[in-house]
């Protein structure tokens, strides 16, 4: 049973990672000067709250 939870958690993490990568890619394509695109460093979304 514990192995099922580990595999399920890894699948969820991979799904979220793919989803965030797609958002980052689309934001870069739409407007490289936007606030969202400006918060993307490499493949990471940077929290720019308060700036």
N, CA, C and O atoms as a Tripos MOL2 file, in Angstrom:
@<TRIPOS>MOLECULE
protein
  204   203    51     0     0
PROTEIN
NO_CHARGES

@<TRIPOS>ATOM
      1 N           0.8170   -1.1940    0.0000 N.3       1 UNK1
      2 CA          0.0000    0.0000    0.0000 C.3       1 UNK1
      3 C           0.8640    1.2630    0.0000 C.2       1 UNK1
      4 O           0.5370    2.2290   -0.6880 O.2       1 UNK1
      5 N           1.9480    1.2690    0.7520 N.am      2 UNK2
      6 CA          2.8130    2.4550    0.8070 C.3       2 UNK2
      7 C           3.4360    2.7370   -0.5540 C.2       2 UNK2
      8 O           3.6080    3.8950   -0.9320 O.2       2 UNK2
      9 N           3.7730    1.6850   -1.2880 N.am      3 UNK3
     10 CA          4.3590    1.8730   -2.6130 C.3       3 UNK3
     11 C           3.3690    2.5760   -3.5400 C.2       3 UNK3
     12 O           3.7750    3.4030   -4.3570 O.2       3 UNK3
     13 N           2.0880    2.2650   -3.4280 N.am      4 UNK4
     14 CA          1.0570    2.9140   -4.2460 C.3       4 UNK4
     15 C           1.0430    4.4190   -3.9810 C.2       4 UNK4
     16 O           0.9630    5.2150   -4.9170 O.2       4 UNK4
     17 N           1.1200    4.8050   -2.7200 N.am      5 UNK5
     18 CA          1.0960    6.2290   -2.3740 C.3       5 UNK5
     19 C           2.3110    6.9560   -2.9290 C.2       5 UNK5
     20 O           2.1900    8.0920   -3.3860 O.2       5 UNK5
     21 N           3.4740    6.3290   -2.8980 N.am      6 UNK6
     22 CA          4.6920    6.9490   -3.4350 C.3       6 UNK6
     23 C           4.5600    7.1480   -4.9400 C.2       6 UNK6
     24 O           4.8640    8.2270   -5.4480 O.2       6 UNK6
     25 N           4.1130    6.1270   -5.6540 N.am      7 UNK7
     26 CA          3.9560    6.2220   -7.1060 C.3       7 UNK7
     27 C           2.9130    7.2770   -7.4490 C.2       7 UNK7
     28 O           3.1250    8.0790   -8.3580 O.2       7 UNK7
     29 N           1.7950    7.2900   -6.7390 N.am      8 UNK8
     30 CA          0.7390    8.2580   -6.9930 C.3       8 UNK8
     31 C           1.2540    9.6760   -6.7550 C.2       8 UNK8
     32 O           0.9610   10.5760   -7.5420 O.2       8 UNK8
     33 N           2.0100    9.8860   -5.6890 N.am      9 UNK9
     34 CA          2.5820   11.1990   -5.4020 C.3       9 UNK9
     35 C           3.5590   11.6400   -6.4770 C.2       9 UNK9
     36 O           3.5820   12.8140   -6.8480 O.2       9 UNK9
     37 N           4.3640   10.7180   -6.9810 N.am     10 UNK10
     38 CA          5.3140   11.0470   -8.0450 C.3      10 UNK10
     39 C           4.5770   11.4250   -9.3250 C.2      10 UNK10
     40 O           4.9960   12.3440  -10.0280 O.2      10 UNK10
     41 N           3.4940   10.7330   -9.6350 N.am     11 UNK11
     42 CA          2.7020   11.0550  -10.8260 C.3      11 UNK11
     43 C           2.0800   12.4380  -10.7030 C.2      11 UNK11
     44 O           2.0640   13.1980  -11.6720 O.2      11 UNK11
     45 N           1.5740   12.7680   -9.5360 N.am     12 UNK12
     46 CA          0.9760   14.0940   -9.3250 C.3      12 UNK12
     47 C           2.0340   15.1840   -9.4510 C.2      12 UNK12
     48 O           1.7810   16.2250  -10.0580 O.2      12 UNK12
     49 N           3.2110   14.9560   -8.8850 N.am     13 UNK13
     50 CA          4.2930   15.9310   -8.9710 C.3      13 UNK13
     51 C           4.7160   16.1390  -10.4180 C.2      13 UNK13
     52 O           4.9500   17.2750  -10.8310 O.2      13 UNK13
     53 N           4.8180   15.0660  -11.1960 N.am     14 UNK14
     54 CA          5.1920   15.1710  -12.6040 C.3      14 UNK14
     55 C           4.1320   15.9480  -13.3810 C.2      14 UNK14
     56 O           4.4690   16.7750  -14.2290 O.2      14 UNK14
     57 N           2.8630   15.6920  -13.1030 N.am     15 UNK15
     58 CA          1.7800   16.4040  -13.7850 C.3      15 UNK15
     59 C           1.8540   17.8970  -13.4970 C.2      15 UNK15
     60 O           1.7050   18.7110  -14.4090 O.2      15 UNK15
     61 N           2.0800   18.2620  -12.2540 N.am     16 UNK16
     62 CA          2.1840   19.6760  -11.8760 C.3      16 UNK16
     63 C           3.4010   20.3090  -12.5370 C.2      16 UNK16
     64 O           3.3200   21.4420  -13.0110 O.2      16 UNK16
     65 N           4.5240   19.6010  -12.5770 N.am     17 UNK17
     66 CA          5.7360   20.1240  -13.2070 C.3      17 UNK17
     67 C           5.5200   20.3950  -14.6920 C.2      17 UNK17
     68 O           5.9450   21.4310  -15.2050 O.2      17 UNK17
     69 N           4.8640   19.4760  -15.3770 N.am     18 UNK18
     70 CA          4.5780   19.6480  -16.8090 C.3      18 UNK18
     71 C           3.6440   20.8330  -17.0150 C.2      18 UNK18
     72 O           3.8420   21.6270  -17.9350 O.2      18 UNK18
     73 N           2.6310   20.9570  -16.1700 N.am     19 UNK19
     74 CA          1.6740   22.0570  -16.2720 C.3      19 UNK19
     75 C           2.3630   23.4090  -16.0660 C.2      19 UNK19
     76 O           2.1150   24.3460  -16.8250 O.2      19 UNK19
     77 N           3.2210   23.5210  -15.0540 N.am     20 UNK20
     78 CA          3.9300   24.7780  -14.7990 C.3      20 UNK20
     79 C           4.9140   25.1060  -15.9190 C.2      20 UNK20
     80 O           5.0880   26.2750  -16.2630 O.2      20 UNK20
     81 N           5.5560   24.0960  -16.4860 N.am     21 UNK21
     82 CA          6.4650   24.3320  -17.6120 C.3      21 UNK21
     83 C           5.6960   24.8600  -18.8180 C.2      21 UNK21
     84 O           6.1870   25.7350  -19.5330 O.2      21 UNK21
     85 N           4.4970   24.3380  -19.0490 N.am     22 UNK22
     86 CA          3.6760   24.8150  -20.1660 C.3      22 UNK22
     87 C           3.2460   26.2620  -19.9470 C.2      22 UNK22
     88 O           3.2340   27.0500  -20.8930 O.2      22 UNK22
     89 N           2.8920   26.6210  -18.7180 N.am     23 UNK23
     90 CA          2.5220   28.0060  -18.4090 C.3      23 UNK23
     91 C           3.7110   28.9320  -18.6450 C.2      23 UNK23
     92 O           3.5630   29.9980  -19.2420 O.2      23 UNK23
     93 N           4.8820   28.5270  -18.1790 N.am     24 UNK24
     94 CA          6.0760   29.3530  -18.3520 C.3      24 UNK24
     95 C           6.4090   29.5490  -19.8240 C.2      24 UNK24
     96 O           6.7460   30.6550  -20.2460 O.2      24 UNK24
     97 N           6.3140   28.4790  -20.6020 N.am     25 UNK25
     98 CA          6.6130   28.5670  -22.0310 C.3      25 UNK25
     99 C           5.6390   29.5020  -22.7330 C.2      25 UNK25
    100 O           6.0450   30.3220  -23.5570 O.2      25 UNK25
    101 N           4.3590   29.3800  -22.4100 N.am     26 UNK26
    102 CA          3.3380   30.2170  -23.0470 C.3      26 UNK26
    103 C           3.4990   31.6860  -22.6490 C.2      26 UNK26
    104 O           3.3200   32.5740  -23.4820 O.2      26 UNK26
    105 N           3.8290   31.9410  -21.4100 N.am     27 UNK27
    106 CA          4.0210   33.3200  -20.9540 C.3      27 UNK27
    107 C           5.1910   33.9690  -21.6870 C.2      27 UNK27
    108 O           5.1250   35.1430  -22.0510 O.2      27 UNK27
    109 N           6.2570   33.2110  -21.9020 N.am     28 UNK28
    110 CA          7.4100   33.7420  -22.6410 C.3      28 UNK28
    111 C           7.0330   34.0420  -24.0870 C.2      28 UNK28
    112 O           7.4900   35.0340  -24.6540 O.2      28 UNK28
    113 N           6.1950   33.1860  -24.6920 N.am     29 UNK29
    114 CA          5.7880   33.3810  -26.0820 C.3      29 UNK29
    115 C           4.8810   34.5970  -26.2340 C.2      29 UNK29
    116 O           4.9990   35.3360  -27.2110 O.2      29 UNK29
    117 N           3.9880   34.8100  -25.2880 N.am     30 UNK30
    118 CA          2.9940   35.8760  -25.4050 C.3      30 UNK30
    119 C           3.5990   37.2650  -25.2650 C.2      30 UNK30
    120 O           3.3580   38.1400  -26.0970 O.2      30 UNK30
    121 N           4.3810   37.4650  -24.2190 N.am     31 UNK31
    122 CA          4.8980   38.8040  -23.9650 C.3      31 UNK31
    123 C           6.1300   38.7060  -23.0840 C.2      31 UNK31
    124 O           6.0200   38.4750  -21.8800 O.2      31 UNK31
    125 N           7.2830   38.8770  -23.6680 N.am     32 UNK32
    126 CA          8.5230   38.7450  -22.9040 C.3      32 UNK32
    127 C           8.7020   39.8790  -21.9070 C.2      32 UNK32
    128 O           9.5350   39.7760  -21.0070 O.2      32 UNK32
    129 N           7.9290   40.9730  -22.0480 N.am     33 UNK33
    130 CA          8.0470   42.0900  -21.1230 C.3      33 UNK33
    131 C           7.0010   42.0880  -20.0230 C.2      33 UNK33
    132 O           6.9810   42.9930  -19.1880 O.2      33 UNK33
    133 N           6.1320   41.0860  -20.0090 N.am     34 UNK34
    134 CA          5.0740   41.0610  -19.0020 C.3      34 UNK34
    135 C           5.6360   40.7360  -17.6280 C.2      34 UNK34
    136 O           6.7550   40.2400  -17.4980 O.2      34 UNK34
    137 N           4.8420   41.0230  -16.6080 N.am     35 UNK35
    138 CA          5.2700   40.7620  -15.2410 C.3      35 UNK35
    139 C           5.4790   39.2610  -15.0100 C.2      35 UNK35
    140 O           6.4320   38.8630  -14.3410 O.2      35 UNK35
    141 N           4.5820   38.4250  -15.5680 N.am     36 UNK36
    142 CA          4.7230   36.9830  -15.3950 C.3      36 UNK36
    143 C           5.9790   36.4860  -16.0870 C.2      36 UNK36
    144 O           6.7580   35.7390  -15.4950 O.2      36 UNK36
    145 N           6.1850   36.8910  -17.3340 N.am     37 UNK37
    146 CA          7.3690   36.4490  -18.0660 C.3      37 UNK37
    147 C           8.6330   36.9650  -17.3930 C.2      37 UNK37
    148 O           9.6600   36.2870  -17.4080 O.2      37 UNK37
    149 N           8.5730   38.1560  -16.8040 N.am     38 UNK38
    150 CA          9.7260   38.7050  -16.0970 C.3      38 UNK38
    151 C          10.0700   37.9250  -14.8460 C.2      38 UNK38
    152 O          11.2040   37.9740  -14.3710 O.2      38 UNK38
    153 N           9.0850   37.1980  -14.3020 N.am     39 UNK39
    154 CA          9.3100   36.3980  -13.1060 C.3      39 UNK39
    155 C           9.7930   34.9960  -13.4000 C.2      39 UNK39
    156 O           9.9850   34.2000  -12.4800 O.2      39 UNK39
    157 N           9.9910   34.6830  -14.6600 N.am     40 UNK40
    158 CA         10.4430   33.3450  -15.0410 C.3      40 UNK40
    159 C          11.9540   33.3730  -15.2220 C.2      40 UNK40
    160 O          12.4710   34.1080  -16.0640 O.2      40 UNK40
    161 N          12.6460   32.5900  -14.4470 N.am     41 UNK41
    162 CA         14.1010   32.4930  -14.5350 C.3      41 UNK41
    163 C          14.4460   31.0670  -14.9490 C.2      41 UNK41
    164 O          14.2630   30.1400  -14.1600 O.2      41 UNK41
    165 N          14.9290   30.8780  -16.1380 N.am     42 UNK42
    166 CA         15.2000   29.5320  -16.6350 C.3      42 UNK42
    167 C          13.8990   28.7690  -16.7450 C.2      42 UNK42
    168 O          13.0020   29.1740  -17.4840 O.2      42 UNK42
    169 N          13.7830   27.6680  -16.0180 N.am     43 UNK43
    170 CA         12.5630   26.8670  -16.0230 C.3      43 UNK43
    171 C          11.7590   27.0540  -14.7430 C.2      43 UNK43
    172 O          10.8450   26.2760  -14.4720 O.2      43 UNK43
    173 N          12.0840   28.0740  -13.9530 N.am     44 UNK44
    174 CA         11.4320   28.2550  -12.6640 C.3      44 UNK44
    175 C          10.5480   29.4920  -12.6660 C.2      44 UNK44
    176 O          10.9000   30.5170  -13.2510 O.2      44 UNK44
    177 N           9.4020   29.3920  -12.0110 N.am     45 UNK45
    178 CA          8.5480   30.5500  -11.7890 C.3      45 UNK45
    179 C           8.9870   31.1650  -10.4610 C.2      45 UNK45
    180 O           8.9960   30.4920   -9.4310 O.2      45 UNK45
    181 N           9.3440   32.4270  -10.4930 N.am     46 UNK46
    182 CA          9.8470   33.0980   -9.3040 C.3      46 UNK46
    183 C           8.7150   33.8890   -8.6670 C.2      46 UNK46
    184 O           7.9780   34.5940   -9.3570 O.2      46 UNK46
    185 N           8.5790   33.7730   -7.3640 N.am     47 UNK47
    186 CA          7.5480   34.5190   -6.6530 C.3      47 UNK47
    187 C           7.9590   35.9800   -6.5790 C.2      47 UNK47
    188 O           8.9310   36.3250   -5.9060 O.2      47 UNK47
    189 N           7.2160   36.8420   -7.2760 N.am     48 UNK48
    190 CA          7.5380   38.2650   -7.3060 C.3      48 UNK48
    191 C           6.4950   39.0730   -6.5480 C.2      48 UNK48
    192 O           6.3320   40.2650   -6.8090 O.2      48 UNK48
    193 N           5.7900   38.4490   -5.6210 N.am     49 UNK49
    194 CA          4.7500   39.1340   -4.8580 C.3      49 UNK49
    195 C           5.3740   40.2740   -4.0540 C.2      49 UNK49
    196 O           6.3780   40.0870   -3.3670 O.2      49 UNK49
    197 N           4.7710   41.4400   -4.1490 N.am     50 UNK50
    198 CA          5.2470   42.5740   -3.3730 C.3      50 UNK50
    199 C           6.2420   43.4500   -4.0980 C.2      50 UNK50
    200 O           6.6760   44.4580   -3.5390 O.2      50 UNK50
    201 N           6.6210   43.1160   -5.3060 N.am     51 UNK51
    202 CA          7.5850   43.9410   -6.0470 C.3      51 UNK51
    203 C           6.8700   44.9450   -6.9020 C.2      51 UNK51
    204 O           7.5110   45.7300   -7.6000 O.2      51 UNK51
@<TRIPOS>BOND
     1     1     2 1
     2     2     3 1
     3     3     4 2
     4     3     5 am
     5     5     6 1
     6     6     7 1
     7     7     8 2
     8     7     9 am
     9     9    10 1
    10    10    11 1
    11    11    12 2
    12    11    13 am
    13    13    14 1
    14    14    15 1
    15    15    16 2
    16    15    17 am
    17    17    18 1
    18    18    19 1
    19    19    20 2
    20    19    21 am
    21    21    22 1
    22    22    23 1
    23    23    24 2
    24    23    25 am
    25    25    26 1
    26    26    27 1
    27    27    28 2
    28    27    29 am
    29    29    30 1
    30    30    31 1
    31    31    32 2
    32    31    33 am
    33    33    34 1
    34    34    35 1
    35    35    36 2
    36    35    37 am
    37    37    38 1
    38    38    39 1
    39    39    40 2
    40    39    41 am
    41    41    42 1
    42    42    43 1
    43    43    44 2
    44    43    45 am
    45    45    46 1
    46    46    47 1
    47    47    48 2
    48    47    49 am
    49    49    50 1
    50    50    51 1
    51    51    52 2
    52    51    53 am
    53    53    54 1
    54    54    55 1
    55    55    56 2
    56    55    57 am
    57    57    58 1
    58    58    59 1
    59    59    60 2
    60    59    61 am
    61    61    62 1
    62    62    63 1
    63    63    64 2
    64    63    65 am
    65    65    66 1
    66    66    67 1
    67    67    68 2
    68    67    69 am
    69    69    70 1
    70    70    71 1
    71    71    72 2
    72    71    73 am
    73    73    74 1
    74    74    75 1
    75    75    76 2
    76    75    77 am
    77    77    78 1
    78    78    79 1
    79    79    80 2
    80    79    81 am
    81    81    82 1
    82    82    83 1
    83    83    84 2
    84    83    85 am
    85    85    86 1
    86    86    87 1
    87    87    88 2
    88    87    89 am
    89    89    90 1
    90    90    91 1
    91    91    92 2
    92    91    93 am
    93    93    94 1
    94    94    95 1
    95    95    96 2
    96    95    97 am
    97    97    98 1
    98    98    99 1
    99    99   100 2
   100    99   101 am
   101   101   102 1
   102   102   103 1
   103   103   104 2
   104   103   105 am
   105   105   106 1
   106   106   107 1
   107   107   108 2
   108   107   109 am
   109   109   110 1
   110   110   111 1
   111   111   112 2
   112   111   113 am
   113   113   114 1
   114   114   115 1
   115   115   116 2
   116   115   117 am
   117   117   118 1
   118   118   119 1
   119   119   120 2
   120   119   121 am
   121   121   122 1
   122   122   123 1
   123   123   124 2
   124   123   125 am
   125   125   126 1
   126   126   127 1
   127   127   128 2
   128   127   129 am
   129   129   130 1
   130   130   131 1
   131   131   132 2
   132   131   133 am
   133   133   134 1
   134   134   135 1
   135   135   136 2
   136   135   137 am
   137   137   138 1
   138   138   139 1
   139   139   140 2
   140   139   141 am
   141   141   142 1
   142   142   143 1
   143   143   144 2
   144   143   145 am
   145   145   146 1
   146   146   147 1
   147   147   148 2
   148   147   149 am
   149   149   150 1
   150   150   151 1
   151   151   152 2
   152   151   153 am
   153   153   154 1
   154   154   155 1
   155   155   156 2
   156   155   157 am
   157   157   158 1
   158   158   159 1
   159   159   160 2
   160   159   161 am
   161   161   162 1
   162   162   163 1
   163   163   164 2
   164   163   165 am
   165   165   166 1
   166   166   167 1
   167   167   168 2
   168   167   169 am
   169   169   170 1
   170   170   171 1
   171   171   172 2
   172   171   173 am
   173   173   174 1
   174   174   175 1
   175   175   176 2
   176   175   177 am
   177   177   178 1
   178   178   179 1
   179   179   180 2
   180   179   181 am
   181   181   182 1
   182   182   183 1
   183   183   184 2
   184   183   185 am
   185   185   186 1
   186   186   187 1
   187   187   188 2
   188   187   189 am
   189   189   190 1
   190   190   191 1
   191   191   192 2
   192   191   193 am
   193   193   194 1
   194   194   195 1
   195   195   196 2
   196   195   197 am
   197   197   198 1
   198   198   199 1
   199   199   200 2
   200   199   201 am
   201   201   202 1
   202   202   203 1
   203   203   204 2
@<TRIPOS>SUBSTRUCTURE
     1 UNK1         2 RESIDUE 1 A UNK
     2 UNK2         6 RESIDUE 1 A UNK
     3 UNK3        10 RESIDUE 1 A UNK
     4 UNK4        14 RESIDUE 1 A UNK
     5 UNK5        18 RESIDUE 1 A UNK
     6 UNK6        22 RESIDUE 1 A UNK
     7 UNK7        26 RESIDUE 1 A UNK
     8 UNK8        30 RESIDUE 1 A UNK
     9 UNK9        34 RESIDUE 1 A UNK
    10 UNK10       38 RESIDUE 1 A UNK
    11 UNK11       42 RESIDUE 1 A UNK
    12 UNK12       46 RESIDUE 1 A UNK
    13 UNK13       50 RESIDUE 1 A UNK
    14 UNK14       54 RESIDUE 1 A UNK
    15 UNK15       58 RESIDUE 1 A UNK
    16 UNK16       62 RESIDUE 1 A UNK
    17 UNK17       66 RESIDUE 1 A UNK
    18 UNK18       70 RESIDUE 1 A UNK
    19 UNK19       74 RESIDUE 1 A UNK
    20 UNK20       78 RESIDUE 1 A UNK
    21 UNK21       82 RESIDUE 1 A UNK
    22 UNK22       86 RESIDUE 1 A UNK
    23 UNK23       90 RESIDUE 1 A UNK
    24 UNK24       94 RESIDUE 1 A UNK
    25 UNK25       98 RESIDUE 1 A UNK
    26 UNK26      102 RESIDUE 1 A UNK
    27 UNK27      106 RESIDUE 1 A UNK
    28 UNK28      110 RESIDUE 1 A UNK
    29 UNK29      114 RESIDUE 1 A UNK
    30 UNK30      118 RESIDUE 1 A UNK
    31 UNK31      122 RESIDUE 1 A UNK
    32 UNK32      126 RESIDUE 1 A UNK
    33 UNK33      130 RESIDUE 1 A UNK
    34 UNK34      134 RESIDUE 1 A UNK
    35 UNK35      138 RESIDUE 1 A UNK
    36 UNK36      142 RESIDUE 1 A UNK
    37 UNK37      146 RESIDUE 1 A UNK
    38 UNK38      150 RESIDUE 1 A UNK
    39 UNK39      154 RESIDUE 1 A UNK
    40 UNK40      158 RESIDUE 1 A UNK
    41 UNK41      162 RESIDUE 1 A UNK
    42 UNK42      166 RESIDUE 1 A UNK
    43 UNK43      170 RESIDUE 1 A UNK
    44 UNK44      174 RESIDUE 1 A UNK
    45 UNK45      178 RESIDUE 1 A UNK
    46 UNK46      182 RESIDUE 1 A UNK
    47 UNK47      186 RESIDUE 1 A UNK
    48 UNK48      190 RESIDUE 1 A UNK
    49 UNK49      194 RESIDUE 1 A UNK
    50 UNK50      198 RESIDUE 1 A UNK
    51 UNK51      202 RESIDUE 1 A UNK
